[in-house]
Amino acid sequence: MTDQVATDFATEALRRCRLFARVDPESLAVCAASLRVRRYRRSETVFHQGDPGDSLYIVESGSVKIVLPSPEGEEGAIIATLGRGEFFGELALLDGAPHSATAVAIEPTQALVLRRETFDELIETQPALRRALFAGLAGELRRLTDHVEDLYFLDLPGRLASSLVRRARQRNPGNANNVRLEWPFTQSELAAMVGGTRQSVNRLLADLSARGLIRIEGDSLVIPDVDRLAQTVER
């Protein structure tokens, strides 16, 4: 890959990330030129909880889970799963504190890495980037609030259905029929997302399938009618 092709690739990847969508082309090109491309194998750790936070990560391909590790060494709580165009590591980048969670590649993943020095310069000179960052942080707060609300008010079947509905609407906005989700998660990982056990989540998936609310097709999970699945969630 030539330098120009690599820069064009990074520029387009940044433009797809909502954090950089309104940054002017000149600043975007400067930013893209400073990016590093990192590739991760399935289940490889991007960073651990407690590691120094010195970079912003943008998912170019694949997906990443953000995990709060368990003190007992068991599967931790998965508080977010991120796909193409989404970013992480921004909290530690902003305050210089160690990472508050662990990031792990769910599948083979390519990320674009922006160092703190470059990010700080852009934040100082790009009002649009500051606004986008605040919007992203607000979205993260809302997502965490929704997650806590689900854990507090919903039983396990409700949490599972809510998680599937939220993922479907995030990945396919405006489409409520036959939504196909690529499904790289193990049942243990899915259980960690909703606060259940692998066995209980397996039974619930089988029940949803028997009721026609989902279909498992290879590595994909298909939701025939997202709104119908959402109606099963009761608070």
N, C-alpha and C positions, 0 to 999 in steps of 0.2 A: 504494500500500500504506500503510494507516494505521500509526501508531506501535505500537498494540496488536497488529495483525496481524503487523507486522515482528518484534516481540518474541516472539510466539508461534511464529513460523516459526523464529527463531534458537534458541529454547528447545528445540524438538523436534529441531532439527538437532544441538544439543549433546548431547541425551539419546541420540541414535543413535551418538554417538562414544564408544568404550569408555573414553576418558580421563575423561569426565564422567558415566558411567552411574550412579555411586553418590553423586554430589553431591546434597545436599539441595535441595528445590525453591526455597527462598528464595535460596540462594547461586547456584543455576543461573539464576534470573531476573536477578540482579544482573550475572552474567557475560554473559548474553545481551544485556542492554541496552547493553553496552559493545562489542559486536561490530560490525565493519564488513563489509559484503558487497563482495567484489571479483569481477569477471568477467574472464575471460581468453579470448582467441581461440585457436583451434588453433595449436599451435607457439609461442605467446607465452611468454616467459620470466617466471616468477614472481619469482625472484631468481637472481643469479649467485653462483658460488663466490667467496668473498671479500667479498661484501656484508655490511654490519652485520646481526647477527641480533637483531631487536627485536620479532618477532611470531611467534605460533603460528598455523598455517594448518590449517583443517579442510575437507576436500573435501565440499561439499554435493551437487554434481552434476558429472559428467564424470570425468576422471582426469588424474593428474599423474605424470610420470616424474622420478626423482631420478638425476642424471647426474654422473659424474666426468669432466670435460672432458679431451680428449686434448691433450697438448702440441703435437702435429703439426697440430692443427686439424681432425682427422677426427672421425667420430662417436665420442663418448665412451662409456665403459662405463656402461650403465644398471644401477644397483644396486637399484632398487626401482620398482615402479609402484603407485600408490595410487588407490583408488576411493572411492566414497561412504562417509562416516563415518570415514575414516582421516585421520590428522594427520601433519604434518611441520613442520620448523623448530624442534622442541623442544630440540635439542642446543645450537644457538647461543643460544636463548632462556635456557637454564639457566646457561651459563657466560659469556655476553656476548662470546664469540669470533665472528669472522666465519664465515659459512656455509661448511661444508666441502665442499659440493657445489652443483650448479645444479639448480633445479626448473623444469620446463617443462610447460605444459599439452599433453596429448596430443590432446585434442579440446576443443571449447568447454566451459569449466569455470567453475563458481561456487564460490568459497571463502569461508569465514567467517574473519575475521582478528581475533585477540585480541592486544592490545598487551601488552608485557612488564610494565608497571606493574600492570595488572589481574591478570595471571597470577600475579605475585609475591604480591599480596594474598591471592589464593585459595589458593595453596600454603601460606601461613602459617596460614590459618584452617580449611583443609579436609583433615583426615587422609585421607579417602577419595580425594581427588584426588591426594595424594602417593603413596598406594599404587597407584593406577591408573597414575600416571606411571612409577613404578618398574617395574610390570608391562609397560608399553608399551616402555620402554627395554630390558628383558630380552628381550622379543619381537624387538626390532630387532637385538639382539646375536645371538640364535639365527638369525634370518633371514640375517644377514651371514655367520655361521659356515657355514650350509648352502650359501650362495652360493660361498664360498671352497672348501668341500669338493667341490662339484660341479666347479668349475674345475680343481681339483687331481687328482681321482680319475676323472672321467668324460671319455669322448671326446665329440666334438661331438654325435653322435646322442643320447647319453645325457643331455647337458646340455639339449638341446632338449626331450626327452621329460620330464625332471624338471621343467623350467620350466613346461611345460603342465600336468602333474599337480598341481604346487604351486598354480598359479593356479586350477585347477578346484576343488581342495579348499578353498581360501580363500574363493572366491566362492560355492561351493555346498556347505557342510558337510553331511555326512550323505547327499548324493546322489551316486551313482557312475554313473548311467546317463543317457545323452543329455544331458550337461552342455553348455550353450550359453554360450560366452564371447563377449561383444561384443568386436570386434577392431578397435580404431582404429589399431593399430600398422602402420607400413610394414615391409616385409621388412628394411630396413636397421636399423630400431629393434629388431626381434626379434633380428637378428644381433648387435647390440650387447649385448643382454641375456645372450646365451649364449657370447659370445666367438668368433663365426664371421664369415664373409663373407655378403653378401646372396645371392650365387650358391649357396653351399653350403647355406644354410638353405632356399632355394627348392627345391633338389633334395631335401632331407630332408623337407620338407612334402609334396612330391609323392609321395615314397616312403611316408610314413605314411598318406596318403590312399589310395594304391593297395592298402595292406595292410588297409584298413578301420579303422584306428586313429583317424582323424580325418575330418571332412568340413568343407569350406569352403562356407558358404552365405551369399552376399552379404557383409555386414560381420561375420559371426559365424563362429566356429570351434566345431564341435560335436565333442565326444568321446563316442562311443557307450558306451564302457566304460572308466572312469578306472582301475580296478584292472588291466585288461588292458594299458593303456598303461604303467602303473607297472611291470609285470613286464618291460618291455623295458629298464628302467634297471638296469644292472649295474655294481657297483663292484668 
